[in-house]
Amino acid sequence: MPNRPPALFVADSLGLDFLNSIATPVDTPVDWIDDGDGLVDWLAQARLVPADELDELKAGAMPGELDKVADQARALREWFRTFVRKHAGRPLGAEALQELGPLNSLLERDEAFSRIEPRHGDGGLALRMTRRWRSAESLLLPVGEALAKFVCEEDFSNVKACEGHHCTMMFADHTRRRARRWCSMALCGNRAKQAAHRNRLKSRL
């Protein structure tokens, strides 16, 4: 899709932001990973893959290779959406593990390792995790890691769907009173307020 708007990162969880990589931010649905270029752009905006690695993988990819990886990413996204919707609103128990086979299969393909690198700021050293980017398919690995962290670290009781009309986005409600209703006040929240205001005006006529 040419001229995509910037990707939306409003879920307060990278795993849910991946689900929101298809959404209807205004009136027209946008799929940020509908092809290989879109996937690369989304990964760059999510800061899941270093820019130099993205450039190298993109330059070395065979024709259509990145599009095939984007196909796999969309399939992963819709599988995970089904899982999240099934379990949202209550704590995730150990019995859910039997449903996570596809995600564990992806994680098993990872070639991550730790490496000592210069530490930014003070000239010291730091131990950082990195991975070998052997093929275009390796672009799915940091996505799988983000989904796995979401499954293991997020309280599914806080996972909600936006109440906006026609909105498909989900988010993790980390507000103090767990009263969040919208993916974003700038998007659905303001539109809902405007609609309510119009309805109040009509009721007075």
N, C-alpha and C positions, 0 to 999 in steps of 0.2 A: 504494500500500500504506500504510494508516494505521499510525501508531505505529512507524515504522521505528526500529531502533536507530541510534546514531551510525555514520556511515560508517567503514570501516576504512582506515587509511593505514599499512600495515606493510611495504610492498614496498621501501622505500628508493629508490623511483623513482616519480614522479608518473605516468609513462606506464603502469607496471604497476599502480599504484593504480587507474587508470581501468579496466583489465581486471578488477580485483578489486571493481568496483562491483556485481558479482553474485557472491555467495559463499554458503557454508554455514557461518557462524561457530559455530553450535552443532549443531542437527539439522535446522533448516528453512532452505531456500534463501531468501535475501533479495536482491532486485534494487533497488538504491538509485535507479536511474533508470528505473523501470518506467512513469513518467508524467511530465508536465511539472513538477509540483510537486517530484517526487523529483529531477529533473535540476537544478532551481534550488537545492534544498537541498544536493545533492552539490557543485555548483560553489561554493557559499558555504563549505562545510566544507573544500574543497580550496583555497580562497582564490584561485581562478582568475579570478574576476570581482568587481570592487568591489561592496560591498553596495548602494550607492545605484543603481548601474547595474542590478543584479538587480531591485531594487524597481521601477525605472522600466520595465524591459522587461516585468515581470510585470503591472504595472498597465495597460500599453498593448497587451498581447497580445490578439488576437481569440480567441473561444471555440475551444478545441481546438488553437490554434496551438502552444502549448508542448508539448502531447502529441505533435504531429507532429515537433517538433524532438527530443523524447526518442526517438521511433521511429528517427530518423536517427542519434542518438547510440548507440543499441543496435546498429544495423547496423554503424556504424563500429567499435564495440567488438568485435564478433564477427569482422569482417574482420581487425582488428589482432591478435586472439587467434590466428587461424589463421597469420598471418605470424610472430608471435613463437614459437609452438610449433614451426613449421617450422625456424626458425633458432637456437633456444635451444641453448646448450651449446658453441657454436663462434663464432669471430669473424665478424662480418658483413662481407661483401665488397661491392665496388662493383657486382657483378653483380645484387645484390638490388634495385638501383634500378628495374629494369623492373617489379618487383612493387609499387612504391610509388606508382603513378599515382593511386589514390584519395586518398591523403594529400596529394600535391602539388596535386591539384585543389582540395582544401579550403583549403590554404595560400594558393593564388592568389586566394581571395576576400577575404583579409584587408585591412583598411584601418588598419594600424598606423602610428604616427608617433611621433617623439620630441618632448618638450615640456620646457621649463625650468620647474621647480617649486621651491618652498621645500624646503630640506633639513631633515629632522627633527633636532633636537638642538642644532645650532650656529647656526641662523639664516642659513646660507648658501644657495647655490643648487645644484640637481642636475638633470642631464639624465635624464629618465625616459621609458620607452617606454609608450605607451598606444594605444588604438584607438577607432575610431568604432563604437558599438553601434547599428547602423541598424535591426536587426530581431531577432526572436527567434532566427533561424538563426545570428546572429553569436555566440551562446553556444557554438557548436561550434568557433569559431576558437581560443580558448585551449587547448581540448582537443587540437586538431590540432597546435598549437605544442608542447605537452608531449610528444605522441607523436613529433614530429619530433626534438626534443631527445634523447629516449630513443634513437631510431634512430641518431643521429649521434654521441652522446657516450658511450653505454653499451657496455661490452664484453659482447657477447652470450654469451661464455663463462661469465659470471657469472649468467646468467639461469636460474633453477631453478623447478621446481614443488614446492610443499609436499608432504612425504611423509605428511602426515596422512591418516587414513582418510576417504575421501569428500571431502577438501578439494580445491577447485579453484583456490586462490589461487597466484599466482606472485610471485616476488620477485627482487631483484638481490642476490646474495651478496657483500657488501663486507667480510666478516670477514677477518682477517689470513690464516687458513689455508683460507679458502673452505670452511668446514666447516658452514655453516648448513644445517639440514634442514627447519626449520619456518617457516611464515608468522609465527608468534608463539609464544613459549614459553607465554604465558598461555592461548592457544587450543589449538593442536594439540600443542605440545611437552609440556605437562603431561598431556594426555589420553593421549598415547603412553606416557609414563612410568608413568601409573597402570595402563594396560593391560598393560605389561610386568611390573609388580609383581604384578598379579593372576595372570598366567600363571606366574610363578615360584612363587607360593603354591600354585597348582593342581598344579604338577609335583612338589611335595613331598608331596602327599597320597597 
